[in-house]
Amino acid sequence: MFELLRIDPKTLFLLYLWGNFFTCILIFSYSFSYATGDNKKILKWFGLGKLLLTIAWVLAILRNVASDFISINIANSLIFCACGFETLAMLALLRSKARKYYLLQTGITIAVILIFNFATLLKATTNIRVIISSIGIFAIYLPVTISYFVEKKKSFFKTFYILCYAGFEILIIIRTIYRYLHPQEQVFTDNLLDSLYCIGLFMVSLIGIVGLLLLVKEKQDHKIQKLLNDKNQFFSIIAHDLRGPLGSSVSLSEVLLENIDEYNREEMREISETLHDSNKNIYKLLENLLEWSQMQTGMITFSPKKILLNTLIEENIELSKNSASNKNIKIVFEAAYFIEAEADKNMIDTILRNLLSNAIKFTDKNGEIKIRLQKTDQKAEISITDNGIGIPDNIKETLFKINRKSIQKGTENESGSGLGLLLCKEFVNKHKGKIWVESELGKGSSFKFALPLTN
């Protein structure tokens, strides 16, 4: 039985070399042909890791031909880098925004490279170098293995995928302990443990590439399904919200057309104002719909420039004065500093316009709206606070979600679709900022968003 497991080290190196080379071709071909923008970064990291492994195995094969610095130091450093890139790709599949985890993986990889090269500089034996390499690879893969194990959303394949890595980690520990208790002066020997380690390394390499591609596809499918669900929900919201004002407009225009001779001037004026308000709501809804759809399809380009936020806010207050004066609402702007930010002017205009419109809608007559601009934690924070009717908790939780209906009538029965807030969130996210709401029923609301400051 043991004879079936015996592997010649040189054959093993050649197998890894060609395996990683063809893996690189497969990864980059898939990335250029099928991957979405988010997944291309993941595949780029994984492909780069396999490319470094290919180079590392070439250098390893040149042992006793090239210098020890090339065939040992550089070769092993490239192997550690390759493992680091592979774990970064695995983490990116798990968490799209995990800066501290990326920094941890990078730090561990650099530390392992430095320790190995320092040991080589001190003329460490082959056995010690193998032990350091094994512990280093174990340390690089350990955080990502733990991350996958504690992940709540696990499919059957993802569980199998990470169990293979966990099994390989256990095999590394067993081999390290064995090498420590029974020192060897060869990198690979023909004993059973080394043969199992080589087979495990090959299997993990194979499962790693196939598994990553399947997980990338799974992530891509989930994203597509979410977009389809959002689209269906979105159209149901639009259909529902257009029906109301359009129906009112049709009914009013029909009444006006059929009975125009029966109405006096005052009644005509009242019907015309109602018709105008209905058409204005339709126009605002369609305007937001157009911007939102353009954002989703990538037709709106993000063009950040250095802008003075104070001036931008004042311009939007001026545009909102007519709507506010109709309800005798006072708008106050407070800013202790002149603050500049790298932002897209049109997007910030849309955010301010929607938030101001909502504040006016949900504030009673003779109310007040305060706009505050301040610096907090290297960010520009803008808050729009009203003393209106506030937002119930059940609506507050769904304000920025397209798959949940979160509509509330204004103080004078003004209607809305909630699409404006979705648009605000999209534009704030584009700036890598944050938007949130603080509200207490009956005491008003405060919508806040923060933008990164110009360096």
N, C-alpha and C positions, 0 to 999 in steps of 0.2 A: 504493500500500500504506500509506503513512504517513497518508493521509487517513482511513483506517479507524481509526487509533489516536488521532486528535485528540479531546480531551475539553475541553469548556468548564468552567473552574473552578467557576462558580456551579452548573452542573448537577451537577458532582461533589459539591459540598457538600450539595446537596439529596438526592442519592442516598445519601450516607453518613448523613445525618440520618434519613431514613425507614428505611433499612436497619437502623441501630442501634436505632431505636425499636421496630420489629417484632421484632428480635432479643431485646430486653429482655422483651417479652411472652412470646415462645417460651421463653426460659430460665426465667423465674419460674413459668410455667405448668407446665413439666416438673418443676421443683423441687418444687412443691406437690403434684403429682399422682403422680409415679412414683419420685422419688429417695429413697434410703435416708438415714438420719441422717448417715452419713459424707459422702455425695455432696452433701448439701444445702449444706454449707459451701463446697464447690468451686463449685457453681452460683451460690451467693450472691455470691462474689467475682467470678466471670465476669460475672454479670448486672449487678452494681454497676458494673463496668468499662464495659459497654455503655451503661448509663444515663448515666454521666459523659460518654462520647463523644457521646451524643445531645445533651446540654446544651452540650457544647463546640462541636459543629457549628452549633447554633442561634446561639451567641454569635459564631462565625466569620462566619456569614452577615450578622450585624448590623454588620460592619465598615463604616466610614464613616457609620454611623447612630448606634451607641453609641460611648462613649469608647474610646480605645485600651487603657486599663487593663482594660476588660471584654472587648473583642473580641480583644485580643492576650494580655495577661498571664494573665487568668483562663482564657480559652479554652485556651491552650496548657498551662497548669498542669493543667487538667482532663484534657487528652489524655494527659499524662505519667502522671497518677494512674490513668487508665483502663488504660494499658499495664502499669502496675505491678500492678493488680488481676488483669489477665489472666494475667500471668506467675505470680502467686501461685496462681491456680487450676490452672495447668499443673503447677507444682511439687507441689501437693497431690495431683494425680493420680499423680505419680511417687513421692513420699515422703510418707507420712502423718505422720511425725514428723521434721521438718527445720527446727528453729528457726533454726539458723545461716544456712540458705539464705533463709528468709523475712526475716530481719534484713538480709541482704545486698541482697535485692531492694528492701526498703523504703528502705535507706540510699542505694542508687543512684538511686531515684526522687526522693527528697527532694533529693539533690545536684543532679540535673538541673534540677529546678524552681527551686532557688535560683540556679544559674548562669544560666539563661535570664532570670529576672526581674532579676538583677543587670545582665546585658548590656542589657536593655531600659531599665533605669534610667539606664545610661550612654549612652543614645541610639544604640545599635548599629543599623546599617543593616538593611534587610529581608533582604539576602543573608546577613549574619552571623547573624541570628536563625534563618534557615532552616538554615544549617550547624550551629548549636548544637542545634536541634531534631532534626536528622537524627542527629547523633552521640549525642544523649541517648536517642533511641528505640533506636538500635543498642545502646547500653550496657545498656539495660533488658532487651532481649530476649536479649542474648548469653549470660549465665549459664544461663538455662533451656534455650537451644538446645544448649549444650555438655552440660548434664545429660542431655538426651534422647539425644544422640549417644553418650555413654559408657554409657548404660543397657544392661545385658546382655540383659534380656528385652524383645526388640522384635518386634512383629508387623509384617506387611507394611504395614498401614495406618498404624501409629505411625511407621514409617520414612518413608512418603510425607508424613505430617503434618509431621514436623519438617524434612524436606527443603524443603518450601514456605517455612517460616520461615527456613531457612538461605539459600534463594534470595533472599528479601526482604531479608535482612541484607546480602547481597552487592550487591543493587541500591541499597540505602541508601548504602553506601560509594562506589559508582561515582558516584551522583548528588552526594554530598558533595564528592568530588574535583572533579567537573565544575563545581559551583557555586563552588568555591574558585578554580579556574583561569579560569572565565568568569563573573564576578559578574553577577547579575541583580537587578533591583529589584522583581520580582513574586514572590509566593509560589509560584505555578504559572505556567508559560509553555506555549506550544503546541509546544515542541520535542519530538523523539522520546523523549528520555530522561525528561522529566517525564511524558509520556503513559504510557510504560511503568511509571514509578513509581506513577502513579495507578491503573493497571490492576492492578499488583502489590499495592497497598494494598487494593484492592477484593477481589481473589482471596484474599488472606491473611485478610481479615475474614470472607469466606464460608467458607473452609476451616476457619478457627478455630472458628466456631460449630458447624458440622456435625461437625468432627473431635472437638471437646471432648465433644459429646453422645454420639458413638459410643464414645469412650474411657471416658466415665463408665459407659455401658451395659456395655462390655466388663469394666470393673473390677467392676461390680455382678454380672455373670454369673459371673466368677471366684470372687467371694466366696460366691455361692449354691452353686456347684459344690463349693467347699471345705467348706461347711457340710453339704452332702449326703454328701460322702465321709466327713467326720468323724462324721456321724450313723450311717452304715452301719458304720463301724469301731467306733463306740461300742456299738452294739447287739450286734455280734459279741463284743466284750469282755464285756459284761454277760451275754449268753447263756452264754458259756463259763464265766464265774466263778460264776454262779448254779447252774449244773448240778452243780458239785462239792459245795458244802455242802448243797444241797437233796437231792442224791442220797444223801449220807451220812445226812442227817436221816431221809429216807424209809426207808433200809435199817436204820438203828438202831432206829427206832420199830417197824418190821416185826418185827425180831428180838425186840425187847422184848415186843411184843404176842403173838407166837406161843409164846415160851418163858418167859414171866414166872414160871411156877411152878417152873422148873428153876434159877433164879438165886438165889444167896444175897444177903444185904444188901450186901456189899462189891462184888459184881459188878454189882448194880443201881445202886449209887452211881457206879461207874466208867462204865457205859453212859450214865447220866444226865448226868454231867459232859461226856462227849464230845458228847452230843446238845445240851447247853446251849452249848458252844463253837461248834458248827456253826450253831446258830440265832443266836448272837450275831454271827457273821461275816455271816450273811445280813442281819440287821438293820442292821449297820453299812454294808454295801454298799448296801442300799436307802435308807438315810438320806443317804449321799453322793450316790446317784443322784438322789434327790428334790431336793436342794439344787442339784446341777449343772444339772438340767433347768430348775429355776426360774430359775437364773442366765441360762441360754441364752435363755429365753423372756421375760426381763425382769420376771418375777414377784417377784424379790427386789429390793426398793428399797434404794438406797445412801443411808444416813442417817449421815453422819459427824458426830461430836460430839467435843468435847475430852475425852479420857480419859487417865487415869494408867496407863501401860503396866505399871509395876511391880505394881500391884494386880491387873491383868488376868492377868499371868503367874502370880502367886502363886495366884490362884483356879483356874487350869487345872492347876497342879502338884498342888493339893489333890484335884482330880477324878481325877487320874491315879495317885494314891498306891496305890490298891488293886491296880491292874494291875502297878505296879512292885514292890510288896511280894511278889506271887506269885512273882517271880523274884529277890527280894532285891536289887533294883536301887536304888541311891541317886541321888536327884535333887538337884542343887545349883544354886541360883540366885545369880548374881553381878551386881550393878549398882552402879556408882559414884555414880550420880545418880538422882534422881526425874525421869522423863522423861514429858512430856505430848505427845500427838499428836492431830491431827484425824483420827479414824478411826471406822469403823463397828464397834461393839463385837461384834456377832454374827458378823461376818465374821472379825475377828481371833481371836475365840474358836474358830471352826472351824479356822482355820489352825493355831493353837497345839495344839488337840486332836488334829488329824491328825498333825502333826509329832512330838508327844510319843508318840502311839500307835506310830508307825513306829520311833522311837528305842528304845522298850521292846521292840518286836517283834524288832529286829535286834541287841539287846544280850544277851550271855550272862548266866547267873545270877551274882549277886554283882558285876555290873558297875556303871558309873557314868554318869550323864547330866548334863552341865553346860549350864545355860541362862545366856547372857550378854546383857545389855542395855547398849548404849553409843551415844554420839553420834559420827557420822562424816559430815563434809561436809554439815552441815545436815539430816541424816537420822538417824532412830532405827533402829539395826541390832540385830536380835534373832537370836541364833544358838543352835541346839540341837545339841549335840555329844555323841556317844556313843563308847564304846570297844569297839563291837561288831565284826561281821564285815566291815563295809565294803561297797562297791558295785563290781562289775566295771566296767571302762571301757565295754564294749558296752551295759550297762544304764544307766550314768550319762548317756550321750548322749541317751537316749530317755525319761528320767523325766517330763518335762513335756510330752510330745507325745501327743496322743490317737490319732494314726494309727500309733503304734508300740507293740508289746506289750513291757512292761518290768516283769515280775513276778519277784520273788525271795522264796523261802521264808524265814520267820523262824528264829531259833535253836532253837525248839521246834516247827518245821514249821508255824508259823502262816501262813495264806494271806492273800492280799490281791488287790485288783483294780488298784491303781495309780490309781484314780479320786480318792482323797483328795488326791494331789499335783496332779492336774489342777485340782481345786477350789481348792487353795491358790493356784495360779498365777492362776486367774481372779480371785480375791478380791484378791490383791496388785496385779494389773494395774488393778483397779477403783480402787485407792488411788493409782495412778500410781507404784507402787513397783517393786521388783525382787526376785526370788527366785532363789537358785542353791544348788548343792551342791558341797562339797569332800570328797573321800573317797579313802581308800587301802585297798585290799583287805587284810583281816586286821587293820587298825588302827583302824577306826571311820569314822564319817561326821559331817559338820557341815552341817546345813541352815541357811541364812541368808536372812533377808529384811529389806529396808530400806523404811521409810515416811517420807514428808516430815514434817518437824517443824512444829509450830504456831509461827506468827510471834510 
